[in-house]
C-alpha cells in the first residue's frame, strides 16, 4: 500500500483554485438553459405552485396551494425561492425555483470537497496532500453525478438537504476526533444543531437518519480496534436478524429483482446489528461515549426543535389537528418497513447516481475490504455513509432514489478512495487524463441534455407548450379549466389560473388543493351555464383519428367538442396523451 499520492507535487491542492474551478463546473452543468424546458415532474410543479401561492398571499409561514394548506414538506426551499424572487422584484417563476436547487447542488459539491479534505486527513489518516487529491476527485464525481445533477436541475427539494447533512456529519466527525470522555465542544454542538435544523426544515426530522448513518462509522472504527469482540454473540444476532428480515419480506415479493433486494437488505441488516451487538456487549461505555461525542444529541435537538417551532407557528393559524393529520399522512406515504423492492431500487440508483464516483465506489469498497487501504476514522465514516445509509433506507423507506440524495457525497468520496488507491501505482499516469476526459464528457452531455436535449426528445413530458397554447386561445376561459383523472401544479402555473382536479376511477390522482367528483363537475357546468375546458389523459388515443371523449364523458349529458392543440403533452412521461375538450350544458 502506498502512503502518498504518486505524481503529485509537494503541497496539497490549493483550496481557492479548486473551489473556483468547481464553481465554474457547477455553473456550466447546473445553470445553462435553466428554464428552456418546462416543469419537469410532479414534485417540481408542487414546489413551484406552492411558492407562488405563498407569495401571492404574502404568507411565509403556511405553505398553500390555491389557498389550501399544504404541509407535506417544511418551508426552507419555499423561503429560498421566495427570497430570490423578492430580490429581483418579480413573481416567483420556474427560474427562481431551479436557481435555488442549483445553488444547493453547488454548495453540496463545495462542502464535499472541504469536508473530504478534513475528514480524510484527520489523524490518524492520510496526508493532507493525498486527502486533497481525493477530495478534488470526489467533488468532480459529485458535480457530474447523474442523479445529483438531475436533482440540481429539477426543482425538487431533496438536494437542498445535502449540504446541511454534509455539514452536520463533518461537525460530528471533528467533535468525535477531538473530544475526550463525555466532553462536548459547544461550538461544534451549535454547528451540528444548526446544520441538522437546516436539513430538517428541508425534509423534516427523517433527515436525521441521513446524518446518523455516516456517524455510525465511528462505531465501525471502534469495532475495528476492538480485539475482544464476542464472535458467538455476533453470529447469533446476525443469523437471527437475517431470518427475521427474510420472514418480514418473503410474502411481499412480486418479481425476481425483489428476491435480490430482500437478500441484500437482510445481509446488510444482519451485519450491522451483529456489529452493534458485539460493541455494546464488549465495550458499551466507550460506544456510548463515541455516540455522545459525535454530537448525535445536538443533531437530534436541532432537527426536532426547528420543525417543532415551525409546526407550532402553523398550528396557531390553522389548528393542531390539521398539522397532526398532515404529519401522519406524510409518514404513511414515505415509510414502508422492509419492502423487498426497496433495497434493489436503492442499489440500482447507487450504481449510477454519483456518476463516475458510483463506479469507482466499488473499487473503494474493495480497497477497504481487501485492506489495500488501511482503515482510518475518516474512511470508517465514508464507508458508513454509503453502507449504513443503504441498509437504513432499504429497511424503512419505499425505495425511491430521491431519498438517498444526501448519500451521493459519501458515494463520491468512496469512489475517490477507490480511484486514488488504484492510481497509486507506477505506470498508471494515464488514469488522470482519462478520468478528466470522462468527467468533461459527462459535464457536456448533461449540460446539453437539460438545456436542449429534453426539448428535442421529451418535449411532451412537460405541459408548458400545451397549456400556453391553450391559454392563448380566444375561445376559452382560463378560469374554467378542469383536469379529469390527473393533476399537477404545472397545469396551474403554465395556464396562469388554478385548474380544477376531477377524480377518476382507476386513475390514481393526488391533488393537494382538493378534488371533485365527475358528477359534481357536471352539476358545476350546468349551474354555471358556461362552457368549460376538460383536459383528459388517456393511453389509447390514435394519432390518426380526431380524439373522441371517453365514454364516461359522452354519457354525462354534456356537449363535448374536441379542441385542437398543436403542442403535445402526455402524462406518465408522455405515454398517456392529453387532449382538451370543450364541454357545455
HUDAWO-V255571 format. One record per residue. RES is the residue in one letter. SS is DSSP state (a for helix, b for strand, c for the rest). NEAR is the number of other ideal C-beta (glycine too) atoms within 12 Angstrom. D_LAST is the distance of its C-alpha to the last C-alpha in Angstrom with 1 decimal. Layout:
RES_SS_NEAR_D_LAST / RES_SS_NEAR_D_LAST
This chain:
X_c_19_80.5 / X_c_22_80.7 / X_c_17_80.8 / X_c_22_79.5 / X_c_34_77.2 / X_c_22_79.1 / X_c_22_78.9 / X_c_26_77.7 / X_c_14_79.6 / X_c_11_81.6 / X_c_15_79.0 / X_c_28_75.5 / X_c_31_72.5 / X_c_18_72.0 / X_a_23_69.0 / X_a_13_67.9 / X_a_16_67.9 / X_a_29_66.0 / X_a_27_63.4 / X_a_15_63.0 / X_a_25_62.6 / X_a_39_60.1 / X_a_25_58.0 / X_a_21_58.0 / X_a_36_57.0 / X_a_40_54.1 / X_a_23_52.9 / X_a_31_52.8 / X_a_41_51.1 / X_a_41_48.7 / X_a_29_47.6 / X_c_27_47.7 / X_c_24_44.2 / X_c_30_43.0 / X_c_29_39.3 / X_c_26_39.2 / X_c_35_37.0 / X_c_37_33.8 / X_c_40_33.2 / X_c_38_34.8 / X_c_30_33.6 / X_a_32_31.9 / X_a_33_35.1 / X_a_40_35.4 / X_a_40_31.8 / X_a_39_32.2 / X_a_49_35.4 / X_a_47_33.9 / X_a_45_30.8 / X_a_44_33.0 / X_a_46_35.6 / X_a_38_33.2 / X_a_34_31.6 / X_a_33_35.2 / X_a_29_36.2 / X_a_23_33.2 / X_a_23_34.0 / X_c_12_37.7 / X_c_24_38.5 / X_c_26_40.9 / X_c_26_41.4 / X_c_31_38.1 / X_c_43_36.1 / X_b_35_32.4 / X_b_38_29.0 / X_c_30_26.3 / X_c_21_28.6 / X_b_24_29.1 / X_b_31_32.7 / X_c_35_33.5 / X_c_35_37.0 / X_c_32_37.4 / X_c_38_40.0 / X_c_43_42.5 / X_c_38_42.1 / X_a_34_45.0 / X_a_43_43.0 / X_a_43_40.5 / X_a_31_43.4 / X_a_34_45.0 / X_a_43_41.8 / X_a_35_41.3 / X_a_23_44.9 / X_a_30_44.8 / X_a_28_41.8 / X_a_19_43.6 / X_a_14_46.7 / X_a_15_45.0 / X_c_10_43.1 / X_c_16_39.7 / X_c_23_36.5 / X_c_37_36.7 / X_c_28_36.0 / X_a_37_36.5 / X_a_27_39.9 / X_a_35_41.0 / X_a_45_40.0 / X_a_41_41.7 / X_a_30_44.7 / X_a_43_45.0 / X_a_48_45.2 / X_a_41_47.4 / X_a_31_49.9 / X_a_42_49.9 / X_a_48_50.5 / X_a_36_53.4 / X_a_38_54.8 / X_a_48_54.8 / X_a_51_56.9 / X_a_35_59.3 / X_a_42_59.7 / X_a_53_60.4 / X_a_48_63.1 / X_a_33_64.8 / X_a_43_64.5 / X_a_54_65.7 / X_a_37_68.8 / X_a_34_69.6 / X_a_50_68.8 / X_a_44_70.7 / X_a_30_73.7 / X_c_29_74.3 / X_c_17_77.6 / X_c_18_78.4 / X_c_31_76.1 / X_c_39_76.1 / X_c_25_77.8 / X_a_28_75.6 / X_a_27_76.0 / X_a_38_74.6 / X_a_38_71.9 / X_a_35_70.8 / X_a_40_70.4 / X_a_51_68.4 / X_a_47_66.1 / X_a_43_65.6 / X_a_50_64.6 / X_a_55_62.3 / X_a_48_60.5 / X_a_44_60.2 / X_a_52_58.9 / X_a_59_56.2 / X_a_48_55.2 / X_c_45_54.4 / X_c_51_53.2 / X_a_36_50.1 / X_a_41_48.2 / X_a_54_49.7 / X_a_44_48.5 / X_a_36_45.0 / X_a_45_44.8 / X_a_45_46.3 / X_a_44_43.8 / X_c_42_40.7 / X_c_50_39.5 / X_c_38_40.0 / X_c_43_42.4 / X_a_44_45.0 / X_a_51_47.5 / X_a_43_47.7 / X_a_49_49.6 / X_a_52_52.2 / X_a_39_54.5 / X_a_45_54.7 / X_a_49_55.5 / X_a_50_58.2 / X_a_40_59.6 / X_a_50_59.8 / X_a_53_61.5 / X_a_43_63.9 / X_a_43_64.8 / X_a_50_65.3 / X_a_46_67.4 / X_a_33_69.7 / X_a_38_70.0 / X_a_40_71.1 / X_a_32_73.7 / X_a_21_75.2 / X_c_26_75.2 / X_c_15_77.9 / X_c_12_77.7 / X_c_15_75.2 / X_c_16_75.2 / X_c_28_71.9 / X_c_24_71.7 / X_a_16_69.6 / X_a_17_68.5 / X_a_31_67.1 / X_a_30_65.6 / X_a_22_63.7 / X_a_28_62.6 / X_a_43_61.4 / X_a_35_59.5 / X_a_26_57.8 / X_a_41_56.8 / X_a_47_55.5 / X_a_36_53.5 / X_a_38_51.9 / X_a_47_51.0 / X_a_40_49.6 / X_a_35_47.4 / X_a_43_45.9 / X_a_41_45.2 / X_c_37_46.6 / X_c_34_49.8 / X_c_35_49.5 / X_a_48_50.8 / X_a_41_54.1 / X_a_39_54.4 / X_a_46_54.2 / X_a_51_57.2 / X_a_39_59.2 / X_a_44_59.2 / X_a_50_61.3 / X_a_49_63.7 / X_c_42_64.4 / X_a_43_66.5 / X_a_46_69.1 / X_a_42_69.7 / X_a_38_69.9 / X_a_37_72.6 / X_a_36_74.4 / X_a_34_74.2 / X_a_24_75.7 / X_a_22_78.7 / X_c_24_79.1 / X_c_12_81.8 / X_c_16_81.7 / X_c_24_78.4 / X_c_21_78.5 / X_a_18_77.4 / X_a_15_77.3 / X_a_22_74.9 / X_a_28_72.7 / X_a_20_72.7 / X_a_19_71.8 / X_a_28_68.9 / X_a_27_67.7 / X_a_22_67.8 / X_a_20_66.2 / X_a_30_63.4 / X_a_27_62.8 / X_a_19_62.5 / X_a_21_60.3 / X_a_35_57.8 / X_a_26_57.8 / X_a_16_57.3 / X_a_23_54.2 / X_a_33_52.6 / X_a_20_53.7 / X_a_13_51.1 / X_a_22_48.3 / X_c_23_49.3 / X_c_16_46.6 / X_c_14_48.3 / X_a_13_51.8 / X_a_21_51.1 / X_a_26_50.6 / X_a_21_54.2 / X_a_24_55.6 / X_a_37_53.6 / X_a_36_54.8 / X_a_25_58.4 / X_a_34_58.3 / X_a_45_56.7 / X_a_34_59.3 / X_a_27_62.2 / X_a_35_61.2 / X_a_39_60.7 / X_a_29_64.0 / X_a_31_65.9 / X_a_36_64.6 / X_a_33_65.2 / X_a_29_68.7 / X_a_39_69.5 / X_a_34_68.4 / X_a_30_70.3 / X_a_32_73.4 / X_a_35_73.3 / X_a_26_72.7 / X_a_23_75.4 / X_a_25_78.1 / X_a_23_77.3 / X_a_18_74.8 / X_a_16_76.1 / X_a_25_76.0 / X_a_29_72.6 / X_a_21_71.3 / X_a_24_73.1 / X_a_39_71.5 / X_a_32_68.0 / X_a_29_68.8 / X_a_35_70.2 / X_c_46_67.2 / X_c_45_65.2 / X_a_38_62.8 / X_a_28_63.0 / X_a_35_62.1 / X_a_47_59.2 / X_a_32_57.8 / X_a_25_58.3 / X_a_36_56.7 / X_a_41_53.6 / X_a_25_53.1 / X_a_23_53.9 / X_a_33_51.6 / X_a_36_48.5 / X_a_23_49.6 / X_a_21_49.9 / X_a_33_46.5 / X_a_32_45.0 / X_a_17_46.7 / X_a_22_45.3 / X_a_30_41.8 / X_a_24_42.4 / X_a_15_43.6 / X_a_21_40.2 / X_a_25_37.7 / X_c_17_39.9 / X_a_17_42.2 / X_a_13_40.0 / X_a_22_37.2 / X_a_30_39.9 / X_a_17_41.6 / X_a_18_38.4 / X_a_29_37.6 / X_a_28_41.2 / X_a_16_41.2 / X_a_19_38.0 / X_a_24_39.5 / X_a_20_42.7 / X_a_14_41.0 / X_a_19_39.0 / X_a_29_42.1 / X_b_26_45.1 / X_c_26_45.9 / X_c_24_49.5 / X_c_35_51.3 / X_c_31_48.4 / X_a_36_50.2 / X_a_30_48.0 / X_a_43_48.5 / X_a_41_52.0 / X_a_30_51.3 / X_a_32_48.3 / X_a_41_50.4 / X_a_36_53.5 / X_a_25_51.4 / X_a_36_50.0 / X_a_43_53.5 / X_c_26_54.9 / X_c_27_53.2 / X_c_45_51.6 / X_c_53_54.6 / X_c_39_55.2 / X_a_40_58.8 / X_a_49_59.6 / X_a_41_58.0 / X_a_29_60.2 / X_a_39_63.3 / X_a_44_62.5 / X_a_27_63.7 / X_a_28_66.9 / X_a_41_67.1 / X_a_31_66.6 / X_a_20_69.3 / X_a_32_71.7 / X_a_32_71.5 / X_a_19_71.8 / X_c_16_74.7 / X_c_13_76.2 / X_c_22_76.4 / X_c_35_75.2 / X_c_22_76.9 / X_c_29_74.4 / X_c_34_74.2 / X_a_38_72.3 / X_a_47_69.8 / X_a_46_69.4 / X_a_42_68.8 / X_a_47_65.9 / X_a_56_64.4 / X_a_44_64.7 / X_a_47_63.1 / X_a_54_60.3 / X_a_47_59.3 / X_a_40_60.6 / X_a_38_59.8 / X_a_46_56.4 / X_a_47_55.4 / X_a_41_56.8 / X_a_38_55.1 / X_a_43_51.7 / X_a_48_51.9 / X_a_38_52.8 / X_a_29_50.2 / X_b_35_47.1 / X_c_26_44.4 / X_c_35_46.2 / X_c_27_44.0 / X_a_36_46.2 / X_a_36_44.7 / X_a_41_46.6 / X_a_50_50.0 / X_a_49_49.5 / X_a_54_52.3 / X_a_55_54.6 / X_a_53_54.6 / X_a_55_57.4 / X_a_56_59.5 / X_a_50_58.8 / X_a_52_59.7 / X_a_55_62.9 / X_a_53_63.9 / X_a_49_63.3 / X_a_50_65.6 / X_a_51_68.2 / X_a_41_68.1 / X_a_42_68.2 / X_a_46_71.2 / X_a_39_72.9 / X_a_30_72.8 / X_a_33_73.5 / X_c_29_76.6 / X_c_17_78.9 / X_c_11_81.1 / X_c_11_79.8 / X_c_20_76.1 / X_c_15_75.7 / X_a_15_73.1 / X_a_28_70.7 / X_a_23_70.1 / X_a_14_69.1 / X_a_16_67.1 / X_a_32_65.1 / X_a_22_64.5 / X_a_17_63.3 / X_a_24_60.8 / X_a_38_59.5 / X_a_21_59.2 / X_a_18_57.2 / X_a_33_54.9 / X_a_35_54.4 / X_a_22_53.7 / X_a_21_51.4 / X_a_35_49.2 / X_a_32_49.1 / X_a_24_48.0 / X_a_26_45.4 / X_a_37_43.6 / X_a_25_44.0 / X_a_19_43.1 / X_a_21_43.2 / X_a_30_39.9 / X_a_23_38.1 / X_a_16_39.8 / X_a_15_39.3 / X_c_23_36.5 / X_a_24_34.2 / X_a_29_31.1 / X_a_35_32.1 / X_c_38_30.8 / X_c_45_27.3 / X_a_36_28.8 / X_a_27_28.6 / X_a_39_25.2 / X_a_36_23.7 / X_a_24_25.8 / X_a_21_24.6 / X_a_38_21.0 / X_a_29_21.7 / X_a_18_23.6 / X_c_22_20.8 / X_c_8_19.9 / X_c_17_16.3 / X_c_30_15.2 / X_c_21_15.4 / X_c_25_17.8 / X_c_19_16.8 / X_c_27_13.4 / X_b_38_14.8 / X_b_45_15.1 / X_b_44_17.5 / X_b_44_17.3 / X_c_33_20.8 / X_c_37_22.8 / X_c_39_23.6 / X_c_41_26.5 / X_a_43_27.5 / X_a_41_27.8 / X_a_46_24.1 / X_a_38_24.2 / X_a_40_27.5 / X_a_35_26.8 / X_a_36_23.4 / X_c_23_24.9 / X_c_24_22.3 / X_c_31_21.6 / X_c_41_19.3 / X_b_35_17.7 / X_b_36_19.1 / X_b_36_17.4 / X_c_26_19.9 / X_b_30_20.3 / X_c_14_22.9 / X_c_11_26.0 / X_b_25_25.2 / X_c_16_27.3 / X_c_27_25.8 / X_c_24_27.5 / X_c_33_25.8 / X_c_34_28.2 / X_c_30_25.6 / X_c_22_23.8 / X_c_27_20.9 / X_b_24_17.9 / X_c_22_17.0 / X_a_32_14.1 / X_a_18_13.1 / X_a_20_13.4 / X_a_34_11.2 / X_a_28_8.3 / X_a_17_9.3 / X_a_24_9.7 / X_a_32_6.4 / X_a_20_5.3 / X_a_12_8.8 / X_a_20_8.8 / X_c_12_6.4 / X_c_19_7.3 / X_c_26_7.1 / X_b_38_9.3 / X_b_40_12.2 / X_b_46_13.0 / X_b_48_16.7 / X_b_39_18.0 / X_b_37_21.8 / X_b_30_23.3 / X_c_21_27.0 / X_c_16_26.6 / X_c_23_25.0 / X_c_12_27.4 / X_c_11_28.3 / X_c_6_28.8 / X_c_11_25.4 / X_c_14_22.0 / X_c_27_20.3 / X_c_19_17.7 / X_c_27_15.4 / X_c_26_17.2 / X_a_12_16.9 / X_a_27_15.5 / X_a_33_12.4 / X_a_17_12.3 / X_c_13_12.7 / X_c_29_9.7 / X_c_17_7.7 / X_c_29_5.1 / X_b_20_6.3 / X_b_31_9.2 / X_b_24_11.8 / X_b_22_15.2 / X_b_29_16.6 / X_c_18_20.4 / X_c_28_22.6 / X_c_16_26.4 / X_c_28_27.4 / X_c_26_27.6 / X_c_39_27.0 / X_b_27_27.4 / X_b_35_27.6 / X_c_21_30.9 / X_c_18_33.0 / X_c_23_31.1 / X_c_19_31.0 / X_b_26_27.2 / X_b_30_25.5 / X_b_41_22.4 / X_b_39_19.7 / X_b_41_16.6 / X_b_38_13.2 / X_b_32_10.4 / X_b_36_7.0 / X_b_24_3.8 / X_c_20_0.0
